[in-house]
Amino acid sequence: MYSYTLTFKEDVDRLTAPEQEITLQSPAQAGDFIILSDGSRHQVMFVTHRADYSSLYLDKGVRVPQS
């Protein structure tokens, strides 16, 4: 499992995000899409790695209509 903190391009996404961290089954790469628990879809712009954590920088979110 791969754990990441989330960083958002738009402050409104950061303030309304249902998660500030996410765990994935495979490593994230730039260009991947992440769907958060509220149904918003964000594209990974880039990934940063530090000694104690990794971060995903996410583009502006798009809400997927609920059917």
C-alpha positions in Angstrom: 0.0 0.0 0.0 1.2 3.5 -0.8 0.2 6.5 1.4 0.1 10.1 0.2 -0.8 13.4 1.7 -2.9 15.5 -0.7 -2.1 19.0 -1.9 -4.6 20.9 -4.0 -4.1 23.5 -6.8 -7.3 25.3 -5.7 -7.8 26.5 -2.0 -11.5 25.7 -2.3 -10.7 22.1 -3.1 -8.3 21.9 -0.1 -10.9 23.3 2.2 -13.7 21.1 1.1 -11.8 17.9 0.5 -13.2 14.9 2.4 -9.6 13.5 2.8 -6.3 15.1 3.4 -4.5 11.7 3.0 -5.1 8.7 0.7 -3.8 5.2 0.5 -3.6 3.5 -2.9 -2.8 -0.1 -3.9 -0.3 1.0 -6.5 2.1 4.0 -6.8 0.6 7.2 -8.2 2.1 8.9 -11.2 1.5 12.3 -12.9 -1.5 12.0 -15.1 -3.4 9.5 -13.0 -6.9 10.4 -11.8 -7.9 10.1 -8.1 -11.5 9.8 -7.0 -12.1 11.0 -3.5 -14.9 9.8 -1.2 -17.2 12.7 -2.1 -17.1 11.6 -5.8 -14.8 14.4 -7.0 -12.2 13.5 -9.6 -8.8 15.1 -9.5 -5.8 14.6 -11.8 -2.4 14.1 -10.3 -0.2 16.9 -11.6 3.0 15.7 -9.9 4.2 13.5 -7.0 6.8 14.6 -4.4 8.7 12.3 -2.1 10.3 13.2 1.2 12.0 11.1 3.8 8.9 10.6 5.9 6.0 11.0 3.5 4.9 11.4 -0.2 2.5 14.0 -1.5 0.2 14.2 -4.5 -0.4 17.7 -6.1 -3.9 17.5 -7.5 -5.5 19.7 -10.2 -8.9 21.3 -9.7 -11.6 18.7 -8.9 -14.5 17.8 -11.1 -17.7 16.4 -9.5 -19.1 13.4 -11.2 -22.9 13.6 -11.4 -24.6 11.0 -9.1 -27.1 8.9 -10.9 
